[in-house]
Amino acid sequence: MIETRSQRSSASIAAVALLAAGGAAAQPAPAPAPPPLAEIKDDKQLASVLARITTDPAIPVADPAMRTVAQALMVEGVKRLQAKAYDQALANFLEAYAKLPSPKILLDIGALLRDMGRLADAANTYQRYLDDPATGTARVVEVKELLARLDEQLTTLRVNVSPRGADISIDGGPFIPVGRWLVTRVRPGLHLVRIRKGVRSAELTINGFDGETKRVDARVEAEPTPPAPTPPAPLPDQVSPWLTNGTQYTADSGSGRVRRTRSGYAGAEIAPIIPALALDDDGALRARYPTKATISSGALAVVRIDGKLRGFAGGLGLAISRGRLEGDLMALRSDVTGAYVGARVRFLTGRFRPYVAAGVPGFLYDTMDSKKLAVGVRAAGGVELVIHEHLSLQGDLGYEHFFGVADTVFEPDVFVPTLGVLGKL
């Protein structure tokens, strides 16, 4: 049987503090808080901020390499956050906390959950920050003020458990063993509280309101069990579960720090993204972060179209890239054989890459008594469309002028559009 009673909360806080990763030691005149991680655009500044979190000697780790892994996870998570890929950013932050249980990472997780509109999860994360023995005093007042402001929008459940050691589940989430009290925040509205002990269980649907503290007496009669040879370790009187209310997360256990976010409710887990790690010359593990999109070398195939639609020529060759600059070397074939040597400069490195190009086309042709070479110059402008990292399409509009071709089959001035495919390494 489960009995309920409610009590209205009257606490109100007037200001909301801005939270950011990393806290400085308390000073007589506190320095302004650093900007939120998503607003740090400079890679070196971001790495410096995160390094202060992951190298904190007050947070012990069994394997020192986990500090590097945690920093790599956070860097990638911030990049996903800046791209507004919130679920992926959350997956990376949660995995970083699993590797390195720093309460400073909890601040970033809480801020991200708040931005995602998961206010109850954010509040429970801030409560976990306050409960962590490793939390310093620098930001406690700010977090308490923010938590009080969130509590005005949430329902606080205080579940009195009987018998001691029974398991409690909120909204279909995992069962959490509780000594006497379970305290957690939930969104206002209807919720399902379940209790079990042994093979017996009970449940109740409750309704919570904004700013309310809902007191729930959860009782179930457990079947008598024979005494265990070794009595189990005693449970704490009060348990504050973290990210266990509902089915949006998976966890190793109710009291552990491993959490993984799901795609929607009860969907597939979102795997964290870990950048490539490698050993430096000094044997230290380092994360390799690509700072900008790169343009790779590869094979190039083009179709040169006569501007007067009298025919076309095919080209096949190599494209050798150095940053935004690319050199092209191709063999050309229509009714005559030729070659092209040129270069192009791309203005952008994203999916759409406008460029300008210049080069020298040449064709061998027969006269009455010998073979001759027609040499020209080409100027063009176009755009490359990146399909994926190994394939691009390109097209441009070009103008070509050939020298010394009077009284030959060649025109001195020709409009020659091209279409091409670039296969990259």
C-alpha positions as CSV (number, residue, x, y, z in Angstrom):
1,M,0.0,0.0,0.0
2,I,1.2,3.5,-0.8
3,E,-0.1,6.6,1.0
4,T,0.5,10.3,-0.1
5,R,0.4,13.8,1.3
6,S,1.7,17.1,-0.2
7,Q,3.2,20.2,1.1
8,R,3.5,23.5,-0.8
9,S,7.0,25.0,-1.0
10,S,7.3,28.8,-0.4
11,A,11.0,29.3,-1.1
12,S,11.8,31.9,-3.8
13,I,15.2,33.2,-5.0
14,A,15.5,36.5,-7.0
15,A,18.6,36.0,-9.2
16,V,19.9,33.3,-11.5
17,A,23.7,32.8,-11.6
18,L,25.5,32.1,-14.8
19,L,27.4,28.8,-14.6
20,A,30.4,27.8,-16.6
21,A,33.0,25.0,-16.5
22,G,35.9,25.4,-14.1
23,G,35.9,27.5,-10.9
24,A,38.6,29.7,-9.5
25,A,39.4,29.7,-5.8
26,A,37.4,32.1,-3.8
27,Q,38.8,35.7,-3.9
28,P,37.9,38.8,-2.0
29,A,36.7,40.4,-5.3
30,P,35.6,37.5,-7.5
31,A,36.6,37.6,-11.2
32,P,33.9,37.5,-13.8
33,A,32.9,33.9,-14.7
34,P,34.4,32.5,-17.9
35,P,32.1,32.3,-20.9
36,P,30.0,29.2,-21.4
37,L,31.9,26.4,-23.2
38,A,29.7,26.7,-26.3
39,E,30.8,30.4,-26.7
40,I,34.5,29.6,-26.7
41,K,35.5,29.6,-30.4
42,D,39.2,29.5,-30.0
43,D,40.6,26.0,-29.8
44,K,43.5,26.9,-27.6
45,Q,41.3,28.7,-25.1
46,L,38.9,25.8,-25.0
47,A,41.7,23.3,-24.5
48,S,43.1,25.4,-21.7
49,V,39.7,25.6,-19.9
50,L,39.1,21.9,-20.2
51,A,42.6,21.1,-19.1
52,R,42.0,22.8,-15.8
53,I,39.1,20.4,-15.3
54,T,40.7,17.2,-16.4
55,T,44.1,17.7,-14.8
56,D,42.7,18.5,-11.3
57,P,44.7,16.4,-8.9
58,A,41.9,16.4,-6.4
59,I,40.0,14.0,-8.7
60,P,41.6,10.6,-8.5
61,V,41.6,8.2,-11.4
62,A,42.9,4.6,-11.6
63,D,44.4,5.2,-15.1
64,P,46.0,8.6,-15.8
65,A,45.2,8.1,-19.5
66,M,41.5,8.6,-18.7
67,R,42.3,12.3,-18.1
68,T,43.3,12.7,-21.7
69,V,40.3,10.6,-22.9
70,A,37.9,12.7,-20.8
71,Q,39.4,15.9,-22.2
72,A,39.0,14.6,-25.8
73,L,35.4,13.7,-25.1
74,M,34.7,17.2,-23.7
75,V,36.3,18.9,-26.7
76,E,34.3,16.9,-29.1
77,G,31.2,17.4,-27.0
78,V,31.7,21.2,-27.1
79,K,32.0,21.1,-30.9
80,R,28.8,19.2,-31.1
81,L,27.2,21.7,-28.7
82,Q,28.3,24.6,-31.0
83,A,26.7,22.7,-33.9
84,K,23.5,22.4,-31.8
85,A,23.8,18.6,-31.8
86,Y,22.6,18.5,-28.2
87,D,22.0,14.8,-27.8
88,Q,25.5,14.0,-29.1
89,A,27.0,16.7,-26.9
90,L,25.2,15.2,-23.9
91,A,26.4,11.7,-24.7
92,N,30.0,13.0,-24.8
93,F,29.7,14.9,-21.5
94,L,28.2,12.0,-19.7
95,E,31.0,9.7,-20.9
96,A,33.6,12.2,-19.9
97,Y,32.1,12.2,-16.4
98,A,32.1,8.4,-16.3
99,K,35.9,8.5,-17.1
100,L,36.7,11.3,-14.8
101,P,34.2,12.0,-12.0
102,S,34.9,15.7,-11.6
103,P,32.0,17.8,-10.2
104,K,33.0,20.6,-12.6
105,I,31.9,18.4,-15.5
106,L,28.5,18.1,-13.7
107,L,28.2,21.9,-14.1
108,D,28.5,21.5,-17.9
109,I,26.1,18.6,-17.9
110,G,23.6,20.6,-15.9
111,A,23.8,23.7,-18.1
112,L,23.4,21.5,-21.2
113,L,20.3,19.7,-19.8
114,R,18.8,23.1,-18.9
115,D,19.4,24.3,-22.5
116,M,17.7,21.2,-23.7
117,G,14.6,21.9,-21.6
118,R,15.2,19.0,-19.2
119,L,14.9,21.1,-16.1
120,A,14.3,18.2,-13.7
121,D,17.4,16.4,-14.9
122,A,19.4,19.6,-14.7
123,A,18.2,20.2,-11.1
124,N,19.1,16.7,-10.1
125,T,22.5,17.2,-11.7
126,Y,23.1,20.4,-9.7
127,Q,22.1,18.5,-6.5
128,R,24.6,15.8,-7.3
129,Y,27.2,18.6,-7.7
130,L,26.3,20.0,-4.2
131,D,26.4,16.5,-2.7
132,D,29.8,15.6,-4.2
133,P,32.6,15.6,-1.5
134,A,35.1,16.9,-4.1
135,T,33.0,20.1,-4.8
136,G,34.9,23.2,-3.7
137,T,33.2,26.3,-2.1
138,A,33.8,28.7,-5.0
139,R,30.5,28.1,-6.9
140,V,28.3,26.5,-4.2
141,V,26.3,29.7,-3.6
142,E,25.6,30.2,-7.3
143,V,24.5,26.6,-7.7
144,K,22.2,26.7,-4.7
145,E,20.6,29.9,-6.1
146,L,20.1,28.4,-9.5
147,L,18.7,25.1,-8.0
148,A,16.2,27.1,-5.9
149,R,15.1,28.9,-9.1
150,L,14.6,25.6,-10.9
151,D,12.7,24.2,-7.9
152,E,10.1,26.9,-8.5
153,Q,9.3,25.2,-11.8
154,L,9.5,21.6,-10.6
155,T,8.0,19.1,-8.2
156,T,10.3,17.7,-5.5
157,L,9.4,14.2,-4.6
158,R,10.3,13.0,-1.1
159,V,9.5,9.3,-0.9
160,N,9.5,7.7,2.6
161,V,10.3,4.0,2.0
162,S,9.1,1.1,4.1
163,P,10.6,-1.4,4.7
164,R,14.1,-0.1,4.7
165,G,16.1,-1.3,1.7
166,A,13.1,-1.5,-0.6
167,D,13.6,-0.5,-4.3
168,I,11.9,2.6,-5.8
169,S,11.3,3.3,-9.5
170,I,10.1,6.7,-10.9
171,D,8.3,6.7,-14.3
172,G,9.5,3.4,-15.4
173,G,13.1,4.1,-14.6
174,P,15.5,1.7,-12.9
175,F,14.8,0.5,-9.4
176,I,17.0,2.2,-6.8
177,P,17.6,0.6,-3.4
178,V,16.8,3.2,-0.7
179,G,17.5,3.2,3.0
180,R,14.7,5.4,4.2
181,W,14.2,8.5,2.0
182,L,14.4,9.1,-1.8
183,V,14.5,12.7,-2.8
184,T,14.4,13.8,-6.4
185,R,13.0,16.5,-8.7
186,V,10.5,15.7,-11.5
187,R,8.5,17.8,-13.9
188,P,5.1,18.9,-12.8
189,G,2.3,16.6,-13.7
190,L,1.5,12.9,-13.4
191,H,4.1,10.4,-12.3
192,L,4.3,6.7,-11.5
193,V,6.0,5.6,-8.3
194,R,6.7,1.9,-7.8
195,I,8.1,0.1,-4.8
196,R,9.2,-3.6,-4.5
197,K,10.7,-5.8,-1.9
198,G,11.4,-9.4,-2.8
199,V,8.5,-10.6,-5.0
200,R,6.0,-8.1,-3.7
201,S,5.4,-4.7,-5.2
202,A,3.0,-1.7,-5.2
203,E,2.6,1.4,-7.3
204,L,0.8,4.7,-7.3
205,T,0.2,7.5,-9.8
206,I,0.7,11.0,-8.2
207,N,0.2,14.5,-9.5
208,G,2.7,17.2,-8.7
209,F,2.6,21.0,-9.2
210,D,5.1,23.8,-9.8
211,G,7.2,24.5,-6.7
212,E,5.5,21.7,-4.7
213,T,7.3,19.3,-2.4
214,K,5.3,16.1,-2.7
215,R,5.7,13.7,0.3
216,V,5.0,10.1,-0.6
217,D,4.9,7.2,1.9
218,A,5.7,4.1,0.0
219,R,5.1,0.8,1.8
220,V,5.1,-2.8,0.8
221,E,5.1,-6.0,2.8
222,A,8.0,-8.2,1.9
223,E,8.0,-11.9,2.3
224,P,10.2,-13.2,5.1
225,T,13.6,-14.2,4.0
226,P,16.1,-16.3,5.8
227,P,19.0,-14.4,7.3
228,A,22.0,-14.0,5.1
229,P,25.3,-15.5,6.2
230,T,26.8,-12.0,5.9
231,P,24.5,-9.0,6.4
232,P,24.5,-6.6,3.5
233,A,26.2,-3.2,3.8
234,P,23.8,-0.7,5.3
235,L,22.1,1.8,2.9
236,P,22.3,5.5,3.5
237,D,19.1,7.0,5.0
238,Q,18.6,9.4,2.1
239,V,19.2,8.6,-1.6
240,S,19.2,11.4,-4.3
241,P,19.1,9.5,-7.6
242,W,20.7,11.0,-10.7
243,L,19.2,10.7,-14.2
244,T,17.1,7.7,-13.3
245,N,13.6,9.3,-13.4
246,G,12.2,7.7,-16.6
247,T,13.7,5.9,-19.6
248,Q,15.8,8.6,-21.3
249,Y,19.0,7.3,-19.8
250,T,20.6,3.9,-19.1
251,A,22.8,3.5,-16.0
252,D,25.1,1.0,-14.4
253,S,23.2,1.4,-11.1
254,G,21.2,3.9,-9.3
255,S,24.2,5.2,-7.3
256,G,26.9,4.9,-10.0
257,R,28.2,7.6,-12.3
258,V,27.9,5.9,-15.7
259,R,25.0,7.3,-17.6
260,R,24.2,7.1,-21.3
261,T,21.5,9.2,-23.0
262,R,19.0,7.7,-25.4
263,S,17.5,8.9,-28.6
264,G,14.1,9.9,-27.3
265,Y,12.2,7.8,-24.7
266,A,13.5,4.2,-24.5
267,G,15.3,4.7,-27.9
268,A,18.7,3.5,-28.8
269,E,21.7,4.7,-26.8
270,I,23.7,7.5,-28.4
271,A,27.4,6.5,-28.4
272,P,30.0,9.1,-27.5
273,I,32.4,10.3,-30.1
274,I,36.1,10.0,-29.0
275,P,38.7,11.8,-31.3
276,A,41.7,9.7,-32.4
277,L,44.3,9.2,-29.6
278,A,48.0,8.7,-30.2
279,L,51.3,8.5,-28.3
280,D,53.6,11.5,-28.6
281,D,57.4,11.1,-28.8
282,D,57.6,11.4,-25.0
283,G,55.2,8.5,-24.6
284,A,52.2,10.7,-23.4
285,L,48.8,10.0,-24.8
286,R,47.4,12.9,-26.8
287,A,44.1,13.5,-28.6
288,R,44.4,14.6,-32.3
289,Y,41.8,17.2,-33.2
290,P,41.4,18.2,-36.8
291,T,41.3,22.0,-36.6
292,K,39.8,22.7,-40.0
293,A,38.3,20.8,-42.9
294,T,41.0,19.6,-45.2
295,I,41.1,19.1,-49.0
296,S,42.7,15.8,-50.0
297,S,44.5,14.9,-53.2
298,G,43.0,12.3,-55.6
299,A,42.1,11.3,-59.1
300,L,40.2,13.7,-61.4
301,A,38.0,13.0,-64.4
302,V,36.4,15.8,-66.4
303,V,34.3,16.4,-69.5
304,R,35.2,19.5,-71.5
305,I,32.2,20.8,-73.4
306,D,32.6,22.9,-76.6
307,G,30.8,26.2,-76.0
308,K,29.1,25.9,-79.4
309,L,28.0,22.3,-78.7
310,R,30.1,20.8,-81.5
311,G,31.5,18.1,-79.3
312,F,33.4,17.4,-76.1
313,A,36.7,16.1,-74.8
314,G,37.4,13.7,-71.9
315,G,40.1,14.3,-69.4
316,L,41.7,12.0,-66.8
317,G,44.5,12.8,-64.3
318,L,45.7,13.7,-60.9
319,A,44.7,16.5,-58.5
320,I,47.4,17.3,-55.9
321,S,46.2,19.5,-53.0
322,R,48.1,21.6,-50.6
323,G,45.5,23.4,-48.4
324,R,43.2,25.4,-50.5
325,L,45.6,25.3,-53.5
326,E,45.3,22.4,-56.0
327,G,47.4,21.5,-59.0
328,D,45.8,19.5,-61.8
329,L,47.6,17.4,-64.4
330,M,45.4,15.6,-67.0
331,A,45.5,13.8,-70.3
332,L,42.8,15.0,-72.7
333,R,41.2,13.1,-75.6
334,S,38.6,14.0,-78.3
335,D,39.4,13.6,-82.0
336,V,42.9,14.8,-81.0
337,T,45.1,14.1,-78.0
338,G,46.1,16.7,-75.6
339,A,47.1,17.6,-72.0
340,Y,46.3,20.1,-69.4
341,V,48.4,21.6,-66.6
342,G,46.7,24.0,-64.2
343,A,45.9,25.1,-60.7
344,R,42.9,26.2,-58.7
345,V,42.3,28.0,-55.5
346,R,39.2,27.3,-53.3
347,F,37.7,30.0,-51.2
348,L,35.9,27.7,-48.8
349,T,36.6,24.3,-47.3
350,G,33.0,23.2,-46.5
351,R,30.5,21.3,-48.6
352,F,30.3,24.0,-51.2
353,R,33.7,25.2,-52.4
354,P,33.8,28.0,-54.9
355,Y,37.1,28.3,-56.8
356,V,39.0,30.1,-59.6
357,A,41.3,28.2,-61.9
358,A,44.0,28.9,-64.5
359,G,46.0,26.6,-66.6
360,V,47.6,25.7,-69.9
361,P,45.8,23.3,-72.3
362,G,47.6,21.8,-75.3
363,F,46.6,19.6,-78.2
364,L,48.6,17.7,-80.9
365,Y,47.1,17.9,-84.4
366,D,48.1,16.8,-87.9
367,T,49.0,19.0,-90.8
368,M,49.8,18.0,-94.3
369,D,53.4,17.0,-93.5
370,S,53.8,17.0,-89.7
371,K,52.3,17.1,-86.2
372,K,51.9,20.4,-84.5
373,L,51.1,21.5,-80.9
374,A,48.4,24.1,-80.2
375,V,49.0,25.7,-76.8
376,G,46.7,28.0,-75.0
377,V,45.8,29.6,-71.7
378,R,42.6,29.0,-69.6
379,A,40.8,31.0,-66.9
380,A,37.7,29.6,-65.2
381,G,35.5,30.0,-62.2
382,G,33.3,27.3,-60.7
383,V,32.2,25.4,-57.6
384,E,32.9,22.0,-56.1
385,L,30.2,20.0,-54.3
386,V,31.4,17.6,-51.6
387,I,29.3,14.4,-51.6
388,H,31.4,12.8,-48.9
389,E,35.0,12.7,-47.8
390,H,36.1,10.6,-50.8
391,L,33.9,12.0,-53.6
392,S,33.2,15.5,-55.0
393,L,31.5,16.9,-58.1
394,Q,32.6,20.1,-59.8
395,G,31.6,22.3,-62.6
396,D,33.0,25.6,-64.0
397,L,32.8,28.1,-66.8
398,G,36.0,28.7,-68.7
399,Y,37.5,30.8,-71.4
400,E,40.5,29.6,-73.5
401,H,42.8,31.4,-75.9
402,F,45.1,29.4,-78.2
403,F,48.2,30.9,-79.8
404,G,49.4,30.6,-83.4
405,V,46.4,28.6,-84.7
406,A,45.4,30.7,-87.7
407,D,44.4,28.7,-90.7
408,T,44.1,25.5,-88.5
409,V,41.2,23.5,-87.2
410,F,41.5,25.4,-83.9
411,E,39.7,28.6,-83.0
412,P,41.9,31.1,-81.1
413,D,39.1,31.9,-78.6
414,V,36.8,29.3,-77.1
415,F,34.2,29.1,-74.4
416,V,34.7,25.7,-72.6
417,P,32.6,24.7,-69.6
418,T,33.7,21.5,-67.8
419,L,32.0,19.0,-65.5
420,G,34.1,16.7,-63.4
421,V,34.4,14.1,-60.6
422,L,37.1,14.2,-58.0
423,G,37.9,11.0,-56.1
424,K,39.9,11.8,-53.0
425,L,42.3,9.6,-51.0
